[in-house]
Amino acid sequence: MEGLSLGGAIVTCDLELCDSKRGEGVKCVKISTDGLSGEYSLVGTITFVDPLGCKHKEYVNRQFRLANGHVGTP
């Protein structure tokens, strides 16, 4: 993954996508035939330099599931 700043700030990412149940890193998200993924975690840091030159580090630890646009429809 890489960071992008619309304002031109320098952004670096050190993030890992993990399977939440096993805690192991994954390379892709799988969505089952029912249209839902398992639970995944995105863990790591995002670092950026603001326009005044100050360096900031944000810690990321988010869990999520993905769904296709047809979940629950016949």
C-alpha positions as CSV (number, residue, x, y, z in Angstrom):
1,M,0.0,0.0,0.0
2,E,1.1,3.5,-0.5
3,G,-0.2,6.9,0.7
4,L,-1.5,9.7,-1.4
5,S,-2.0,13.3,-0.3
6,L,-4.2,15.6,-2.4
7,G,-2.4,18.5,-0.8
8,G,1.0,17.4,-1.8
9,A,2.2,16.2,1.7
10,I,4.8,13.4,1.8
11,V,3.0,10.3,3.0
12,T,4.5,6.9,3.9
13,C,2.6,3.8,4.9
14,D,3.7,0.7,6.9
15,L,0.5,-1.3,6.9
16,E,-0.4,-5.0,6.9
17,L,-3.6,-6.6,5.9
18,C,-4.3,-9.6,8.3
19,D,-7.0,-12.2,8.7
20,S,-8.6,-11.1,12.0
21,K,-9.2,-14.7,13.3
22,R,-5.8,-16.1,12.5
23,G,-3.7,-12.9,12.9
24,E,-1.8,-13.9,9.7
25,G,-1.0,-11.5,6.9
26,V,-3.0,-12.0,3.7
27,K,-2.3,-10.8,0.1
28,C,-6.0,-10.6,-1.0
29,V,-9.5,-10.4,0.4
30,K,-11.8,-13.3,-0.4
31,I,-15.6,-12.7,-0.8
32,S,-17.7,-15.9,-0.4
33,T,-20.7,-16.9,-2.5
34,D,-23.0,-15.2,0.0
35,G,-21.4,-11.9,-0.9
36,L,-19.5,-11.3,2.3
37,S,-15.8,-11.5,3.2
38,G,-14.4,-12.8,6.4
39,E,-13.2,-10.3,9.0
40,Y,-9.9,-8.6,8.2
41,S,-7.6,-6.1,10.0
42,L,-5.5,-3.3,8.7
43,V,-2.7,-2.6,11.1
44,G,0.3,-0.3,11.0
45,T,1.2,3.3,10.7
46,I,0.8,6.2,8.3
47,T,3.4,9.0,8.6
48,F,3.2,12.4,6.9
49,V,4.9,15.8,6.9
50,D,2.6,18.8,7.1
51,P,3.1,22.0,5.2
52,L,5.1,23.5,8.2
53,G,7.5,20.6,8.1
54,C,6.2,18.8,11.2
55,K,6.2,15.0,11.1
56,H,3.1,13.2,12.2
57,K,2.5,9.4,12.8
58,E,-1.0,7.9,12.9
59,Y,-1.5,4.4,14.2
60,V,-4.0,2.3,12.3
61,N,-5.8,-0.7,13.7
62,R,-9.1,-1.3,11.9
63,Q,-11.2,-4.4,11.5
64,F,-13.7,-4.7,8.6
65,R,-15.7,-6.9,6.3
66,L,-16.3,-6.3,2.6
67,A,-19.5,-7.1,0.7
68,N,-20.4,-7.0,-2.9
69,G,-23.4,-4.7,-3.9
70,H,-25.8,-7.6,-4.1
71,V,-25.9,-8.9,-0.5
72,G,-29.4,-9.9,0.6
73,T,-30.9,-9.5,-2.9
74,P,-32.3,-12.5,-4.8
